[in-house]
Amino acid sequence: MMQILYFAWVRERIGLPREEVETSAATVSDLINELRAREARYDMAFADTSALRVALDQELSEFDASLKGVREVAFFPPMTGG
């Protein structure tokens, strides 16, 4: 099982702050594809990955990163300064 956290507008579009997911995804991109295939709200939330950042076990990562051994994936928009 993997914990997935959603922040800001990602959480608003999906309607959940977090969920536990059973996945066979090898990379973050694979996981996004699995999530998008679930329902329209996931498809809408992940339609533009250039507007998203991802952290694996609380470390900023890339979409091609391996999920091997990862317990937590967090999706959020880019941070803005100010």
C-alpha positions as CSV (number, residue, x, y, z in Angstrom):
1,M,0.0,0.0,0.0
2,M,1.1,3.5,-0.8
3,Q,-0.1,6.7,0.8
4,I,-0.9,9.5,-1.7
5,L,-1.3,13.1,-0.6
6,Y,-3.0,15.8,-2.6
7,F,-2.5,19.5,-1.9
8,A,-4.0,22.9,-2.9
9,W,-6.1,22.7,-6.2
10,V,-5.1,19.1,-6.7
11,R,-7.0,18.2,-3.5
12,E,-9.9,20.4,-4.5
13,R,-10.3,18.7,-7.9
14,I,-10.0,15.2,-6.6
15,G,-12.0,15.9,-3.4
16,L,-9.6,14.0,-1.1
17,P,-6.6,15.2,1.0
18,R,-5.1,11.7,1.0
19,E,-5.8,8.1,0.1
20,E,-4.1,4.7,0.3
21,V,-3.6,3.0,-3.1
22,E,-2.6,-0.4,-4.1
23,T,-0.5,0.0,-7.3
24,S,1.8,-1.8,-9.6
25,A,3.2,1.4,-11.0
26,A,7.0,1.4,-11.5
27,T,7.3,5.2,-11.8
28,V,5.5,8.4,-10.8
29,S,4.3,8.8,-14.4
30,D,2.9,5.2,-14.3
31,L,1.0,6.0,-11.1
32,I,-0.4,9.2,-12.7
33,N,-1.6,7.2,-15.6
34,E,-3.3,4.7,-13.3
35,L,-5.0,7.5,-11.3
36,R,-6.1,9.3,-14.5
37,A,-7.8,6.1,-15.7
38,R,-9.9,5.9,-12.5
39,E,-12.4,8.7,-12.9
40,A,-12.8,12.1,-14.6
41,R,-11.9,14.0,-11.5
42,Y,-8.4,12.4,-11.4
43,D,-8.0,12.8,-15.2
44,M,-8.8,16.6,-14.7
45,A,-6.4,16.9,-11.8
46,F,-3.5,15.3,-13.6
47,A,-4.2,16.6,-17.1
48,D,-1.3,19.1,-17.0
49,T,1.6,17.6,-15.2
50,S,3.8,20.7,-16.0
51,A,1.6,22.5,-13.4
52,L,2.5,19.8,-10.8
53,R,5.4,18.9,-8.5
54,V,5.8,15.6,-6.8
55,A,7.6,14.5,-3.6
56,L,8.5,10.9,-2.7
57,D,8.7,10.2,1.0
58,Q,8.9,14.0,1.5
59,E,11.7,14.6,-1.0
60,L,11.2,16.6,-4.2
61,S,11.4,14.2,-7.1
62,E,10.8,13.9,-10.9
63,F,8.0,12.1,-12.7
64,D,10.3,9.5,-14.1
65,A,11.5,8.5,-10.6
66,S,11.1,4.9,-9.4
67,L,8.4,4.1,-6.8
68,K,10.4,1.1,-5.5
69,G,10.3,1.2,-1.7
70,V,8.3,4.5,-1.7
71,R,5.7,4.7,1.0
72,E,4.3,8.2,0.4
73,V,3.7,10.2,-2.8
74,A,2.6,13.9,-2.6
75,F,1.3,16.0,-5.5
76,F,1.2,19.8,-5.2
77,P,1.4,22.9,-7.4
78,P,4.8,24.7,-7.6
79,M,5.5,26.8,-4.6
80,T,5.4,30.5,-5.1
81,G,7.6,33.0,-3.3
82,G,6.5,36.1,-1.4
